[in-house]
Amino acid sequence: MKNFAARVAGLATLALAALPIAALSTAAHAQGAERVHVADLNLASAAGKATFEQRVDSAARHLCRDERRLEVNAACQAAVRSEANEKASANMQMASRI
């Protein structure tokens, strides 16, 4: 069972190798897409998840940096985090089916 879990984690890591992150605000769309690289992470571990969250936070700050209004900036960053987590979950589920 551990071998199977390791395989699933490995496949999930490959599936998430280049997770594109796009913010939902106008300012972020004007900036384009940001990528959060996860090929080097084990998202099944606490350390891997923490590193993933740090990278997503960095991408969110980068994408939303031009938004001056605090509430809009916060909403932009929340949208980026939400989209990143949704895509990561979807890719993990897809990899677990393989």
VEXVEX-946851 format. One record per atom (N, C-alpha, C): x, y, z; residue in three letters; atom name. Coordinates in steps of 0.001 Angstrom, whole numbers, always signed. Example, Ala and Ser with C-alpha at 12.3 -4.5 7.8 and 13.67 -1.06 7.14 Angstrom:
<atoms>
<east=+13190 north=-5690 up=+7800 code=ALA site=N>
<east=+12300 north=-4500 up=+7800 code=ALA site=CA>
<east=+13200 north=-3300 up=+7800 code=ALA site=C>
<east=+12850 north=-2250 up=+7080 code=SER site=N>
<east=+13670 north=-1060 up=+7140 code=SER site=CA>
<east=+12900 north=+30 up=+7870 code=SER site=C>
</atoms>
This chain:
<atoms>
<east=+819 north=-1196 up=+0 code=MET site=N>
<east=+0 north=+0 up=+0 code=MET site=CA>
<east=+863 north=+1261 up=+0 code=MET site=C>
<east=+1986 north=+1237 up=+713 code=LYS site=N>
<east=+2861 north=+2399 up=+734 code=LYS site=CA>
<east=+3454 north=+2651 up=-650 code=LYS site=C>
<east=+3772 north=+1562 up=-1363 code=ASN site=N>
<east=+4323 north=+1688 up=-2704 code=ASN site=CA>
<east=+3301 north=+2346 up=-3632 code=ASN site=C>
<east=+2035 north=+1952 up=-3497 code=PHE site=N>
<east=+975 north=+2546 up=-4309 code=PHE site=CA>
<east=+849 north=+4035 up=-3999 code=PHE site=C>
<east=+867 north=+4386 up=-2715 code=ALA site=N>
<east=+760 north=+5797 up=-2321 code=ALA site=CA>
<east=+1944 north=+6594 up=-2858 code=ALA site=C>
<east=+3121 north=+6010 up=-2851 code=ALA site=N>
<east=+4300 north=+6696 up=-3379 code=ALA site=CA>
<east=+4158 north=+6918 up=-4880 code=ALA site=C>
<east=+3617 north=+5931 up=-5572 code=ARG site=N>
<east=+3394 north=+6087 up=-7018 code=ARG site=CA>
<east=+2387 north=+7189 up=-7305 code=ARG site=C>
<east=+1296 north=+7208 up=-6541 code=VAL site=N>
<east=+272 north=+8229 up=-6728 code=VAL site=CA>
<east=+870 north=+9606 up=-6465 code=VAL site=C>
<east=+1651 north=+9734 up=-5390 code=ALA site=N>
<east=+2281 north=+11015 up=-5075 code=ALA site=CA>
<east=+3228 north=+11428 up=-6199 code=ALA site=C>
<east=+3964 north=+10471 up=-6744 code=GLY site=N>
<east=+4871 north=+10768 up=-7849 code=GLY site=CA>
<east=+4123 north=+11225 up=-9092 code=GLY site=C>
<east=+3042 north=+10552 up=-9408 code=LEU site=N>
<east=+2235 north=+10944 up=-10563 code=LEU site=CA>
<east=+1590 north=+12309 up=-10350 code=LEU site=C>
<east=+1127 north=+12545 up=-9143 code=ALA site=N>
<east=+527 north=+13846 up=-8850 code=ALA site=CA>
<east=+1557 north=+14959 up=-8995 code=ALA site=C>
<east=+2765 north=+14684 up=-8555 code=THR site=N>
<east=+3833 north=+15674 up=-8675 code=THR site=CA>
<east=+4103 north=+15984 up=-10135 code=THR site=C>
<east=+4141 north=+14948 up=-10973 code=LEU site=N>
<east=+4355 north=+15169 up=-12401 code=LEU site=CA>
<east=+3189 north=+15934 up=-13028 code=LEU site=C>
<east=+1980 north=+15582 up=-12613 code=ALA site=N>
<east=+807 north=+16248 up=-13173 code=ALA site=CA>
<east=+768 north=+17723 up=-12811 code=ALA site=C>
<east=+1349 north=+18045 up=-11670 code=LEU site=N>
<east=+1335 north=+19428 up=-11208 code=LEU site=CA>
<east=+2626 north=+20170 up=-11536 code=LEU site=C>
<east=+3438 north=+19597 up=-12401 code=ALA site=N>
<east=+4764 north=+20158 up=-12670 code=ALA site=CA>
<east=+4730 north=+21626 up=-13075 code=ALA site=C>
<east=+3706 north=+22012 up=-13748 code=ALA site=N>
<east=+3612 north=+23420 up=-14155 code=ALA site=CA>
<east=+2178 north=+23880 up=-13989 code=ALA site=C>
<east=+1818 north=+24149 up=-12775 code=LEU site=N>
<east=+457 north=+24536 up=-12460 code=LEU site=CA>
<east=+243 north=+26009 up=-12786 code=LEU site=C>
<east=-507 north=+26305 up=-13844 code=PRO site=N>
<east=-720 north=+27719 up=-14169 code=PRO site=CA>
<east=-1717 north=+28342 up=-13206 code=PRO site=C>
<east=-1389 north=+29539 up=-12805 code=ILE site=N>
<east=-2244 north=+30281 up=-11885 code=ILE site=CA>
<east=-2650 north=+31578 up=-12572 code=ILE site=C>
<east=-3934 north=+31812 up=-12668 code=ALA site=N>
<east=-4414 north=+33072 up=-13240 code=ALA site=CA>
<east=-5391 north=+33697 up=-12263 code=ALA site=C>
<east=-5196 north=+34928 up=-11977 code=ALA site=N>
<east=-6093 north=+35622 up=-11047 code=ALA site=CA>
<east=-7398 north=+35968 up=-11748 code=ALA site=C>
<east=-8422 north=+36193 up=-10970 code=LEU site=N>
<east=-9733 north=+36473 up=-11526 code=LEU site=CA>
<east=-10021 north=+37960 up=-11662 code=LEU site=C>
<east=-9132 north=+38801 up=-11157 code=SER site=N>
<east=-9377 north=+40243 up=-11252 code=SER site=CA>
<east=-8869 north=+40778 up=-12585 code=SER site=C>
<east=-9353 north=+41925 up=-12970 code=THR site=N>
<east=-8938 north=+42552 up=-14220 code=THR site=CA>
<east=-7455 north=+42867 up=-14216 code=THR site=C>
<east=-6971 north=+43365 up=-13092 code=ALA site=N>
<east=-5551 north=+43713 up=-13001 code=ALA site=CA>
<east=-4682 north=+42484 up=-13224 code=ALA site=C>
<east=-5070 north=+41385 up=-12647 code=ALA site=N>
<east=-4282 north=+40170 up=-12798 code=ALA site=CA>
<east=-4353 north=+39644 up=-14227 code=ALA site=C>
<east=-5524 north=+39729 up=-14853 code=HIS site=N>
<east=-5629 north=+39268 up=-16231 code=HIS site=CA>
<east=-4747 north=+40104 up=-17153 code=HIS site=C>
<east=-4616 north=+41369 up=-16844 code=ALA site=N>
<east=-3756 north=+42223 up=-17647 code=ALA site=CA>
<east=-2298 north=+41790 up=-17521 code=ALA site=C>
<east=-1931 north=+41224 up=-16399 code=GLN site=N>
<east=-567 north=+40769 up=-16165 code=GLN site=CA>
<east=-292 north=+39434 up=-16859 code=GLN site=C>
<east=-1310 north=+38639 up=-17088 code=GLY site=N>
<east=-1117 north=+37335 up=-17697 code=GLY site=CA>
<east=-1168 north=+36240 up=-16640 code=GLY site=C>
<east=-602 north=+35108 up=-16978 code=ALA site=N>
<east=-634 north=+33959 up=-16074 code=ALA site=CA>
<east=+687 north=+33837 up=-15336 code=ALA site=C>
<east=+604 north=+33250 up=-14194 code=GLU site=N>
<east=+1771 north=+32977 up=-13365 code=GLU site=CA>
<east=+1823 north=+31462 up=-13191 code=GLU site=C>
<east=+3009 north=+30920 up=-13108 code=ARG site=N>
<east=+3146 north=+29478 up=-12904 code=ARG site=CA>
<east=+3729 north=+29205 up=-11531 code=ARG site=C>
<east=+3189 north=+28178 up=-10909 code=VAL site=N>
<east=+3709 north=+27715 up=-9623 code=VAL site=CA>
<east=+4294 north=+26334 up=-9883 code=VAL site=C>
<east=+5595 north=+26232 up=-9802 code=HIS site=N>
<east=+6269 north=+24964 up=-10082 code=HIS site=CA>
<east=+6204 north=+24049 up=-8866 code=HIS site=C>
<east=+5802 north=+22815 up=-9114 code=VAL site=N>
<east=+5647 north=+21865 up=-8019 code=VAL site=CA>
<east=+6327 north=+20536 up=-8297 code=VAL site=C>
<east=+7065 north=+20439 up=-9380 code=ALA site=N>
<east=+7683 north=+19169 up=-9744 code=ALA site=CA>
<east=+8641 north=+18679 up=-8670 code=ALA site=C>
<east=+9207 north=+19605 up=-7918 code=ASP site=N>
<east=+10167 north=+19233 up=-6887 code=ASP site=CA>
<east=+9523 north=+19029 up=-5524 code=ASP site=C>
<east=+8197 north=+19090 up=-5445 code=LEU site=N>
<east=+7497 north=+19002 up=-4168 code=LEU site=CA>
<east=+6773 north=+17673 up=-3994 code=LEU site=C>
<east=+6720 north=+17217 up=-2773 code=ASN site=N>
<east=+5883 north=+16076 up=-2405 code=ASN site=CA>
<east=+4666 north=+16670 up=-1708 code=ASN site=C>
<east=+3579 north=+16808 up=-2443 code=LEU site=N>
<east=+2395 north=+17461 up=-1894 code=LEU site=CA>
<east=+1653 north=+16586 up=-894 code=LEU site=C>
<east=+2113 north=+15373 up=-696 code=ALA site=N>
<east=+1531 north=+14521 up=+327 code=ALA site=CA>
<east=+2171 north=+14781 up=+1686 code=ALA site=C>
<east=+3249 north=+15547 up=+1707 code=SER site=N>
<east=+3934 north=+15844 up=+2979 code=SER site=CA>
<east=+3578 north=+17248 up=+3449 code=SER site=C>
<east=+3716 north=+17473 up=+4748 code=ALA site=N>
<east=+3445 north=+18798 up=+5316 code=ALA site=CA>
<east=+4426 north=+19831 up=+4772 code=ALA site=C>
<east=+5681 north=+19447 up=+4630 code=ALA site=N>
<east=+6694 north=+20371 up=+4117 code=ALA site=CA>
<east=+6396 north=+20749 up=+2665 code=ALA site=C>
<east=+5988 north=+19775 up=+1862 code=GLY site=N>
<east=+5646 north=+20044 up=+468 code=GLY site=CA>
<east=+4446 north=+20964 up=+350 code=GLY site=C>
<east=+3442 north=+20734 up=+1195 code=LYS site=N>
<east=+2259 north=+21599 up=+1180 code=LYS site=CA>
<east=+2615 north=+23022 up=+1602 code=LYS site=C>
<east=+3466 north=+23143 up=+2614 code=ALA site=N>
<east=+3868 north=+24477 up=+3087 code=ALA site=CA>
<east=+4623 north=+25233 up=+1994 code=ALA site=C>
<east=+5514 north=+24541 up=+1293 code=THR site=N>
<east=+6261 north=+25175 up=+210 code=THR site=CA>
<east=+5324 north=+25568 up=-922 code=THR site=C>
<east=+4364 north=+24701 up=-1233 code=PHE site=N>
<east=+3367 north=+25013 up=-2255 code=PHE site=CA>
<east=+2600 north=+26285 up=-1879 code=PHE site=C>
<east=+2156 north=+26379 up=-627 code=GLU site=N>
<east=+1416 north=+27553 up=-176 code=GLU site=CA>
<east=+2271 north=+28818 up=-269 code=GLU site=C>
<east=+3550 north=+28717 up=+67 code=GLN site=N>
<east=+4444 north=+29872 up=-48 code=GLN site=CA>
<east=+4567 north=+30319 up=-1505 code=GLN site=C>
<east=+4689 north=+29361 up=-2403 code=ARG site=N>
<east=+4811 north=+29696 up=-3822 code=ARG site=CA>
<east=+3529 north=+30319 up=-4360 code=ARG site=C>
<east=+2399 north=+29789 up=-3922 code=VAL site=N>
<east=+1112 north=+30349 up=-4349 code=VAL site=CA>
<east=+954 north=+31763 up=-3800 code=VAL site=C>
<east=+1333 north=+31972 up=-2545 code=ASP site=N>
<east=+1259 north=+33320 up=-1961 code=ASP site=CA>
<east=+2126 north=+34301 up=-2745 code=ASP site=C>
<east=+3310 north=+33866 up=-3121 code=SER site=N>
<east=+4202 north=+34713 up=-3894 code=SER site=CA>
<east=+3592 north=+35050 up=-5257 code=SER site=C>
<east=+3017 north=+34047 up=-5908 code=ALA site=N>
<east=+2372 north=+34272 up=-7207 code=ALA site=CA>
<east=+1181 north=+35222 up=-7053 code=ALA site=C>
<east=+414 north=+35053 up=-5988 code=ALA site=N>
<east=-745 north=+35928 up=-5755 code=ALA site=CA>
<east=-301 north=+37376 up=-5545 code=ALA site=C>
<east=+733 north=+37568 up=-4747 code=ARG site=N>
<east=+1232 north=+38931 up=-4536 code=ARG site=CA>
<east=+1734 north=+39531 up=-5852 code=ARG site=C>
<east=+2410 north=+38710 up=-6650 code=HIS site=N>
<east=+2938 north=+39192 up=-7932 code=HIS site=CA>
<east=+1805 north=+39572 up=-8887 code=HIS site=C>
<east=+816 north=+38709 up=-9012 code=LEU site=N>
<east=-280 north=+38966 up=-9945 code=LEU site=CA>
<east=-1144 north=+40150 up=-9527 code=LEU site=C>
<east=-1267 north=+40378 up=-8241 code=CYS site=N>
<east=-2186 north=+41401 up=-7740 code=CYS site=CA>
<east=-1472 north=+42672 up=-7306 code=CYS site=C>
<east=-196 north=+42780 up=-7591 code=ARG site=N>
<east=+613 north=+43886 up=-7077 code=ARG site=CA>
<east=+177 north=+45258 up=-7563 code=ARG site=C>
<east=-451 north=+45353 up=-8721 code=ASP site=N>
<east=-848 north=+46648 up=-9262 code=ASP site=CA>
<east=-2192 north=+47134 up=-8735 code=ASP site=C>
<east=-2890 north=+46263 up=-8025 code=GLU site=N>
<east=-4200 north=+46635 up=-7478 code=GLU site=CA>
<east=-3990 north=+47460 up=-6213 code=GLU site=C>
<east=-4389 north=+48726 up=-6234 code=ARG site=N>
<east=-4110 north=+49660 up=-5135 code=ARG site=CA>
<east=-5141 north=+49579 up=-4007 code=ARG site=C>
<east=-6387 north=+49313 up=-4344 code=ARG site=N>
<east=-7422 north=+49253 up=-3304 code=ARG site=CA>
<east=-7251 north=+47969 up=-2513 code=ARG site=C>
<east=-7120 north=+48121 up=-1196 code=LEU site=N>
<east=-6813 north=+46987 up=-330 code=LEU site=CA>
<east=-7818 north=+45850 up=-446 code=LEU site=C>
<east=-9109 north=+46188 up=-474 code=GLU site=N>
<east=-10120 north=+45124 up=-526 code=GLU site=CA>
<east=-10089 north=+44391 up=-1866 code=GLU site=C>
<east=-9796 north=+45108 up=-2928 code=VAL site=N>
<east=-9709 north=+44477 up=-4246 code=VAL site=CA>
<east=-8435 north=+43635 up=-4329 code=VAL site=C>
<east=-7341 north=+44146 up=-3775 code=ASN site=N>
<east=-6091 north=+43395 up=-3751 code=ASN site=CA>
<east=-6268 north=+42101 up=-2961 code=ASN site=C>
<east=-6925 north=+42195 up=-1802 code=ALA site=N>
<east=-7164 north=+41003 up=-975 code=ALA site=CA>
<east=-8049 north=+39995 up=-1705 code=ALA site=C>
<east=-9081 north=+40483 up=-2394 code=ALA site=N>
<east=-9966 north=+39595 up=-3156 code=ALA site=CA>
<east=-9207 north=+38936 up=-4307 code=ALA site=C>
<east=-8351 north=+39699 up=-4956 code=CYS site=N>
<east=-7537 north=+39165 up=-6049 code=CYS site=CA>
<east=-6644 north=+38037 up=-5540 code=CYS site=C>
<east=-5948 north=+38288 up=-4435 code=GLN site=N>
<east=-5050 north=+37273 up=-3884 code=GLN site=CA>
<east=-5822 north=+36041 up=-3420 code=GLN site=C>
<east=-6987 north=+36247 up=-2824 code=ALA site=N>
<east=-7816 north=+35115 up=-2396 code=ALA site=CA>
<east=-8258 north=+34287 up=-3602 code=ALA site=C>
<east=-8582 north=+34962 up=-4707 code=ALA site=N>
<east=-9001 north=+34252 up=-5919 code=ALA site=CA>
<east=-7846 north=+33427 up=-6492 code=ALA site=C>
<east=-6646 north=+33972 up=-6464 code=VAL site=N>
<east=-5479 north=+33243 up=-6960 code=VAL site=CA>
<east=-5247 north=+31993 up=-6098 code=VAL site=C>
<east=-5306 north=+32165 up=-4786 code=ARG site=N>
<east=-5098 north=+31023 up=-3878 code=ARG site=CA>
<east=-6163 north=+29957 up=-4089 code=ARG site=C>
<east=-7405 north=+30404 up=-4239 code=SER site=N>
<east=-8514 north=+29469 up=-4441 code=SER site=CA>
<east=-8334 north=+28677 up=-5739 code=SER site=C>
<east=-7996 north=+29383 up=-6807 code=GLU site=N>
<east=-7815 north=+28708 up=-8094 code=GLU site=CA>
<east=-6647 north=+27726 up=-8046 code=GLU site=C>
<east=-5562 north=+28120 up=-7401 code=ALA site=N>
<east=-4400 north=+27237 up=-7296 code=ALA site=CA>
<east=-4752 north=+25978 up=-6524 code=ALA site=C>
<east=-5470 north=+26128 up=-5425 code=ASN site=N>
<east=-5846 north=+24965 up=-4621 code=ASN site=CA>
<east=-6838 north=+24073 up=-5352 code=ASN site=C>
<east=-7761 north=+24678 up=-6101 code=GLU site=N>
<east=-8705 north=+23884 up=-6890 code=GLU site=CA>
<east=-7977 north=+23073 up=-7953 code=GLU site=C>
<east=-7039 north=+23712 up=-8650 code=LYS site=N>
<east=-6306 north=+23013 up=-9705 code=LYS site=CA>
<east=-5414 north=+21918 up=-9113 code=LYS site=C>
<east=-4805 north=+22194 up=-7987 code=ALA site=N>
<east=-3964 north=+21188 up=-7345 code=ALA site=CA>
<east=-4805 north=+19990 up=-6929 code=ALA site=C>
<east=-5985 north=+20247 up=-6345 code=SER site=N>
<east=-6871 north=+19155 up=-5930 code=SER site=CA>
<east=-7347 north=+18346 up=-7126 code=SER site=C>
<east=-7729 north=+19032 up=-8178 code=ALA site=N>
<east=-8213 north=+18335 up=-9380 code=ALA site=CA>
<east=-7112 north=+17476 up=-9984 code=ALA site=C>
<east=-5891 north=+17998 up=-10035 code=ASN site=N>
<east=-4786 north=+17223 up=-10599 code=ASN site=CA>
<east=-4418 north=+16045 up=-9703 code=ASN site=C>
<east=-4507 north=+16226 up=-8406 code=MET site=N>
<east=-4221 north=+15123 up=-7475 code=MET site=CA>
<east=-5260 north=+14015 up=-7648 code=MET site=C>
<east=-6540 north=+14403 up=-7805 code=GLN site=N>
<east=-7595 north=+13408 up=-8008 code=GLN site=CA>
<east=-7391 north=+12690 up=-9331 code=GLN site=C>
<east=-7027 north=+13414 up=-10375 code=MET site=N>
<east=-6794 north=+12807 up=-11680 code=MET site=CA>
<east=-5623 north=+11824 up=-11598 code=MET site=C>
<east=-4583 north=+12209 up=-10914 code=ALA site=N>
<east=-3410 north=+11331 up=-10792 code=ALA site=CA>
<east=-3723 north=+10100 up=-9979 code=ALA site=C>
<east=-4618 north=+10211 up=-9020 code=SER site=N>
<east=-4948 north=+9049 up=-8183 code=SER site=CA>
<east=-5768 north=+8020 up=-8957 code=SER site=C>
<east=-6394 north=+8432 up=-10047 code=ARG site=N>
<east=-7177 north=+7506 up=-10866 code=ARG site=CA>
<east=-6306 north=+6717 up=-11831 code=ARG site=C>
<east=-5076 north=+7180 up=-12024 code=ILE site=N>
<east=-4189 north=+6526 up=-12990 code=ILE site=CA>
<east=-3602 north=+5268 up=-12382 code=ILE site=C>
</atoms>
